[in-house]
Amino acid sequence: MIEELKILFRIFTTTRDAIEKFINILDPVIQNAADEHERLYYHHITEEEEQRLSRLAELFPLIASNKKKKRTTLCQPTMSLIDFYRN
């Protein structure tokens, strides 16, 4: 399980970096929008990406603390995926 957490950490770190780059690309687009509709459209995309960043920020401490443990409960499912999708 520790190896899987290391992989997740790398994936999430790469994702975080890509989101930050994407937001930086959108900033000038928002500032130079032709009209209010265009500005709001790209601003909404930026807000969604910022929400993703906040969710990732919550995961990093969990992964870091569980990487130190020999046994982790971070990813222990409480139900099967089949049961999850049925509910």
Buried (B, 14 or more C-beta within 10 A) or exposed (E): BEEEBEEBBEEBEEEBEEBEEEBEEBEEBBEEBEEEEEBEEBBEBBEEBEEBBEEBEEBEEBBEEBBEEEEBEBEEEEEEEEEEEEE
